[in-house]
């Protein structure tokens, strides 16, 4: 009389095994397909031009108590090799303005959509952009800036635009969205660890929202750098090198001293022998001028002792 009960239990076990097989098969595979691998920063063989970093109007990082991400983006540009940071001292304009924004998905989408330039629009219509972006880790999500993503979970988004300083036109743009970060900041963190090594990066890496923003910015940066071949033709030609004008010099007429300030009662930095050439910095206070010697020492000397 107990045999049917045993059969029922066997059937139950078989059914459970079948169900487990199904749950461990198609649904699990689907979940694995949905889960993106950890995002990595794209690398470039050459720089596509210099960039000056500016904050955009949508500064969503402030709602998380974080500062401007410009230090982060500068580290990405340097680490990737895709762009060089503009050197203000060069006296030359940057090839591009790199405008960074962050906030809710809707805010970033609206900002990016409004900023679409002719160059990127042509790439999207031709299908070239999708081909380039899908070749990058997380590239499929980058294409989301041209369409909606669904879902009710919290989404942190970031966007980057490259703008022509001459025309103000947006030449390229990229966006990144993150629901749950895939990044790891332990044990050095590799490339991402290098990007987050500065003071700003450390602050971002120290909070869940900041980590999500770092990943969103990496995705946005990768999307922009993927458009490098098109950007190369848009960058202005490098200016011809200009020979530096020889610096004006002043020569000590008599033995004198170099002081820490424009006052003979201040501490003396060194003795200056007659005939010693010094380079004026352009600063003057009363009868004293600031000068620099050949070793890089700066101080003040009396104009009455110079010729």
C-alpha positions in Angstrom: 0.0 0.0 0.0 3.0 2.3 0.4 4.3 1.7 -3.1 2.2 4.4 -4.8 3.5 6.9 -2.2 7.0 6.1 -3.2 6.2 6.5 -6.9 4.7 9.8 -6.1 7.8 10.9 -4.3 10.0 9.7 -7.2 7.9 11.6 -9.6 8.2 14.7 -7.5 12.0 14.3 -7.4 12.1 13.9 -11.1 9.9 16.9 -11.6 12.0 18.9 -9.3 15.2 17.9 -11.1 13.6 18.9 -14.4 12.6 22.2 -13.0 16.0 22.8 -11.5 17.5 22.0 -14.9 15.3 24.5 -16.6 16.0 27.1 -14.0 19.7 26.5 -14.2 19.6 26.6 -18.0 17.7 29.2 -20.0 16.8 31.7 -17.2 20.3 31.6 -15.8 21.8 32.1 -19.2 19.5 35.0 -19.8 20.6 36.5 -16.6 24.2 36.0 -17.5 23.6 37.7 -20.8 22.1 40.7 -19.1 25.0 41.0 -16.7 27.7 43.1 -18.3 31.4 42.3 -17.6 33.3 44.9 -15.5 33.8 48.1 -17.5 37.4 48.9 -18.5 38.8 52.2 -19.9 39.4 52.1 -23.6 42.9 52.8 -24.8 44.0 54.7 -27.9 47.2 54.4 -30.0 47.5 58.1 -30.3 46.0 61.3 -28.9 43.2 62.9 -30.9 43.9 66.4 -29.6 44.2 68.5 -26.5 41.1 69.1 -24.3 40.2 71.8 -21.8 37.7 70.4 -19.2 34.6 72.3 -18.2 31.6 71.5 -16.0 28.2 71.4 -17.8 25.0 72.8 -16.6 23.7 69.4 -15.2 26.0 68.9 -12.2 24.3 65.9 -10.6 27.4 65.0 -8.5 26.5 67.7 -6.1 23.4 65.8 -4.9 25.8 63.1 -3.7 28.0 65.5 -1.9 30.8 65.1 -4.5 33.0 67.7 -6.1 33.6 68.3 -9.8 34.7 65.2 -11.7 37.2 67.1 -13.8 40.2 65.6 -12.1 38.7 62.1 -12.8 38.1 62.9 -16.5 41.6 64.3 -16.8 43.0 61.1 -15.3 40.9 59.1 -17.9 42.3 61.2 -20.7 45.9 60.7 -19.6 45.5 57.0 -18.7 43.7 56.1 -22.0 46.1 58.1 -24.2 43.1 59.3 -26.3 43.5 63.0 -25.4 46.0 65.3 -23.8 45.2 67.9 -21.2 45.5 71.4 -22.5 48.5 73.3 -21.2 47.5 76.8 -20.5 51.1 78.0 -20.4 51.5 77.0 -24.0 49.5 80.1 -25.1 47.6 78.0 -27.7 43.9 77.2 -27.5 42.8 73.6 -26.8 41.7 71.5 -29.7 38.4 70.7 -27.9 36.4 71.7 -24.9 35.4 68.6 -22.9 32.0 69.3 -21.2 31.0 66.9 -18.4 27.6 66.4 -16.9 25.9 63.9 -14.6 22.5 63.4 -13.0 19.4 61.3 -13.5 19.0 59.4 -16.7 16.4 61.7 -18.0 18.5 64.8 -17.3 21.5 63.5 -19.1 19.5 62.1 -22.0 17.9 65.5 -22.5 21.3 67.3 -22.4 22.9 64.9 -24.8 20.0 64.9 -27.2 20.0 68.7 -27.4 23.7 68.7 -28.1 23.8 66.3 -31.0 26.2 67.7 -33.6 26.3 67.1 -37.3 29.3 64.8 -37.0 27.8 62.3 -34.6 24.4 62.5 -36.2 26.0 61.3 -39.4 27.8 58.5 -37.7 24.5 57.3 -36.1 22.5 57.4 -39.3 25.2 55.5 -41.2 25.5 52.8 -38.5 29.2 53.5 -38.0 28.6 54.6 -34.4 26.8 51.5 -33.4 29.5 49.4 -34.9 32.2 51.2 -33.0 30.4 51.3 -29.7 29.4 47.7 -29.7 33.1 46.8 -30.0 33.7 48.3 -26.6 33.0 46.9 -23.2 29.6 48.1 -22.1 29.1 49.7 -25.6 25.6 48.5 -26.0 24.5 50.6 -23.1 26.3 53.6 -24.5 23.9 53.5 -27.5 21.1 54.1 -25.0 21.7 57.8 -25.3 19.7 57.6 -28.5 16.9 55.6 -27.1 15.1 54.6 -23.8 16.2 52.0 -21.3 13.3 50.8 -19.1 13.5 49.7 -15.5 12.5 51.3 -12.2 15.8 50.9 -10.4 17.9 53.9 -9.5 20.0 54.9 -12.5 23.0 57.1 -12.3 24.0 58.7 -15.6 26.9 60.8 -17.0 27.6 62.4 -20.2 30.6 63.9 -22.0 30.5 66.3 -25.0 33.4 67.5 -27.1 32.8 71.0 -28.3 34.7 73.1 -30.9 36.1 76.2 -29.2 35.9 78.1 -32.5 32.3 77.4 -33.4 30.7 76.1 -30.2 29.3 73.1 -32.1 29.2 69.7 -30.4 31.4 67.4 -32.4 31.0 64.2 -30.4 29.2 63.0 -27.3 28.8 59.9 -25.2 26.7 58.8 -22.3 26.9 56.1 -19.7 24.3 54.7 -17.3 24.8 52.5 -14.3 22.2 50.7 -12.1 24.8 48.7 -10.1 28.5 49.2 -10.4 30.7 46.4 -11.8 33.9 48.1 -10.7 36.3 46.9 -8.0 38.5 49.4 -6.2 40.4 46.9 -4.0 43.9 45.7 -4.5 45.0 48.7 -6.6 42.0 48.5 -9.0 44.2 48.4 -12.2 43.4 51.1 -14.7 40.3 52.1 -12.8 42.3 52.3 -9.6 44.8 54.7 -11.4 41.9 56.9 -12.5 40.5 57.1 -9.0 43.9 57.6 -7.3 43.6 61.4 -6.8 41.8 63.2 -4.0 38.6 63.6 -6.1 38.8 59.9 -7.3 39.2 58.7 -3.7 36.1 60.7 -2.6 34.1 59.1 -5.5 35.4 55.6 -4.8 34.5 56.0 -1.2 30.7 56.0 -1.8 28.3 53.8 -3.7 26.9 56.7 -5.7 30.5 57.9 -6.5 31.5 54.5 -7.7 28.4 54.4 -10.0 29.4 57.8 -11.3 32.9 56.7 -12.0 31.6 53.8 -14.1 29.1 56.0 -15.9 31.9 58.5 -16.8 34.1 55.6 -18.0 31.3 54.5 -20.3 30.7 58.0 -21.6 34.4 58.5 -22.1 34.7 55.3 -24.0 31.8 56.3 -26.3 33.6 59.6 -27.1 37.0 58.1 -27.7 35.4 55.5 -30.0 34.6 58.5 -32.3 38.3 59.3 -32.5 38.9 58.7 -36.2 36.2 61.2 -37.0 37.5 63.7 -34.4 41.1 63.5 -35.8 39.9 65.3 -39.0 38.1 68.0 -36.9 41.0 69.0 -34.6 42.7 72.2 -35.7 46.3 71.7 -37.1 49.0 72.0 -34.5 50.5 75.6 -34.5 54.0 76.1 -35.9 56.5 76.3 -33.0 57.4 79.8 -32.1 60.9 80.6 -31.0 60.9 81.9 -27.5 62.1 85.5 -27.1 65.3 85.7 -25.1 64.6 86.7 -21.5 65.7 90.2 -20.5 68.6 90.2 -18.1 69.9 92.5 -15.5 73.6 92.6 -14.4 74.9 93.4 -11.0 76.9 96.6 -11.2 78.5 96.1 -7.7 78.7 93.3 -5.1 75.2 93.1 -3.5 72.8 90.7 -1.9 69.6 89.0 -2.9 66.9 89.3 -0.2 63.7 87.3 0.6 61.6 90.5 0.2 61.8 94.0 -1.0 63.5 95.2 2.2 67.2 95.3 3.1 66.2 94.2 6.6 64.8 90.9 5.4 66.9 87.7 5.3 69.6 87.6 2.7 69.3 84.6 0.3 72.8 84.9 -1.3 75.6 87.3 -2.2 75.6 88.5 -5.7 79.0 89.4 -7.2 79.4 92.3 -9.6 78.9 91.1 -13.2 76.4 88.4 -12.2 73.5 88.1 -14.7 70.0 87.9 -13.2 66.6 87.5 -14.9 63.9 90.0 -13.7 60.5 88.4 -13.1 58.6 91.6 -13.9 57.7 92.3 -10.2 58.8 95.6 -8.7 58.3 97.2 -5.3 59.8 100.7 -4.7 63.5 100.5 -5.5 63.6 96.7 -5.5 62.9 94.2 -8.3 62.4 90.5 -8.1 65.0 88.4 -10.0 65.9 84.8 -10.6 69.5 83.5 -10.8 70.7 80.7 -13.1 70.0 78.1 -10.3 66.3 79.0 -10.1 66.6 81.0 -6.9 64.2 84.0 -6.7 64.7 87.0 -4.5 64.8 90.8 -4.5 67.7 93.1 -5.3 68.0 96.9 -5.3 67.8 98.5 -8.7 70.5 100.9 -7.7 72.9 98.0 -7.6 72.0 96.8 -11.1 72.8 98.0 -14.6 
